[in-house]
Amino acid sequence: MAKILVIHYSQTGQLTAVLKAMCAPLEQAGVRVDQMPITPVTPYAFPWTRMRFFGVFPEAVNGDPVPLRAADPPGGPYDLIILGYTIWYLNPSIPINSFLKQAQGAALFQHTPVLTVIGARNMWVHAQQKVRARISALGGRPVGNIVAEDRSANMVSLVTIIRWMFWGRKDAFLFFPPAGIREADIAANARFAPIILDHLRTGDWQGFNERLLELGSARIKPALLILEKRALVLFGKYRSFILAKAERDPRSRDRRVAIFSIVLPIGAFILSPITVLSTFLLSLFKRRAIEREVGELLRY
Ligand SMILES: Cc1cc2nc3c(=O)[nH]c(=O)nc-3n(C[C@H](O)[C@H](O)[C@H](O)COP(=O)(O)O)c2cc1C
């Protein structure tokens, strides 16, 4: 009987639902699916307060780990590890990043094929590059990536996610759709199970990601890719600003997080439409180069 280990962290349960939809047909087919949820010692409460949400920014961007509750995997070795993670500020969420920095990962991932599953709003490319490199450094073999994301337009999902994160409300309102990944898209992750089963049976992961891509496992929009790169440069600067005087005056951090909590949304809402237009035009001019880059990023 094939054995899979699912490692993941999900704050609201959205990513858990994605993984459940994907793994249910595998279990029905007789695959043993072990779970290893990642649990921070100090949980991240949901919904977030404004200061906590923006307060995790410096550590998320810098990849600083937090202590995790010890979790023993039910028993390897595994034929496949599914690593499910979400994105926090263009980086893997702090709990998952903390896990990937622990030595325990090295023993688990050694010589094991790893399928990453991302549950995010819409910006995950940089985080995936980091996670993929880390899996390889731990001795694992990244074999594919599946992205479940919010299909709404960037500005629309920005409004709905803020309402969801700060007030816990995911429902549709006014002319806005429900927040997060659509229910139908979550359920549709079951479509990947037959491909996973095929490769589990043979143990040969060659061509696995290409087959996933044929079913729409991951898509990179050129304009969002350019936007993400610009945001990454800015994020480094915002982080330095928040921490600039924190050592000498610990309260300065809170003051600066408060400023950042206003600057970031204003930047996103006022500047983003302008940036979207300029990045869209840039994506047209540099179409060839961007298409090549996107092809490279999606290749396994
Ligand atoms: C602090 C924070 C920052 C986030 N930043 C991003 C981001 O940069 N890009 C993105 O696509 N989604 C981002 N999200 C959305 C998450 O990736 C995820 O979709 C959402 O938190 C729900 O995941 P869950 O399964 O953990 O509940 C962020 C969420 C949080 C809480």
The ligand as a MOL file (V3000), in Angstrom:
LIG
                    3D

  0  0  0     0  0            999 V3000
M  V30 BEGIN CTAB
M  V30 COUNTS 31 33 0 0 0
M  V30 BEGIN ATOM
M  V30 1 C -0.4140 37.9200 7.2590 0
M  V30 2 C -0.9210 37.4110 5.9300 0
M  V30 3 C -0.2990 37.8120 4.7510 0
M  V30 4 C -0.7420 37.3110 3.5110 0
M  V30 5 N -0.0510 37.6390 2.3610 0
M  V30 6 C -0.3850 37.0510 1.1840 0
M  V30 7 C 0.4130 37.2670 0.0030 0
M  V30 8 O 1.4320 37.9640 0.0140 0
M  V30 9 N 0.0230 36.6690 -1.1680 0
M  V30 10 C -1.0860 35.8710 -1.2400 0
M  V30 11 O -1.3830 35.3670 -2.3180 0
M  V30 12 N -1.8570 35.6060 -0.1350 0
M  V30 13 C -1.5180 36.1780 1.0730 0
M  V30 14 N -2.2760 35.9140 2.2080 0
M  V30 15 C -3.4190 34.9610 2.1200 0
M  V30 16 C -2.9610 33.5730 2.5670 0
M  V30 17 O -1.9770 33.0560 1.6980 0
M  V30 18 C -4.1180 32.5590 2.6810 0
M  V30 19 O -4.7540 32.3990 1.4630 0
M  V30 20 C -5.1450 32.9330 3.7200 0
M  V30 21 O -4.4820 33.4000 4.8730 0
M  V30 22 C -6.0270 31.7460 4.1220 0
M  V30 23 O -5.2160 30.6180 4.4200 0
M  V30 24 P -5.4990 29.5210 5.5580 0
M  V30 25 O -5.6930 28.2210 4.8550 0
M  V30 26 O -4.2540 29.5030 6.4220 0
M  V30 27 O -6.6730 29.9720 6.3360 0
M  V30 28 C -1.8610 36.4360 3.4520 0
M  V30 29 C -2.5010 36.0670 4.6510 0
M  V30 30 C -2.0400 36.5280 5.8690 0
M  V30 31 C -2.7210 36.0630 7.1400 0
M  V30 END ATOM
M  V30 BEGIN BOND
M  V30 1 1 1 2
M  V30 2 1 2 3
M  V30 3 2 2 30
M  V30 4 2 3 4
M  V30 5 1 4 5
M  V30 6 1 4 28
M  V30 7 2 5 6
M  V30 8 1 6 7
M  V30 9 1 6 13
M  V30 10 2 7 8
M  V30 11 1 7 9
M  V30 12 1 9 10
M  V30 13 2 10 11
M  V30 14 1 10 12
M  V30 15 2 12 13
M  V30 16 1 13 14
M  V30 17 1 14 15
M  V30 18 1 14 28
M  V30 19 1 15 16
M  V30 20 1 16 17
M  V30 21 1 16 18
M  V30 22 1 18 19
M  V30 23 1 18 20
M  V30 24 1 20 21
M  V30 25 1 20 22
M  V30 26 1 22 23
M  V30 27 1 23 24
M  V30 28 2 24 25
M  V30 29 1 24 26
M  V30 30 1 24 27
M  V30 31 2 28 29
M  V30 32 1 29 30
M  V30 33 1 30 31
M  V30 END BOND
M  V30 END CTAB
M  END
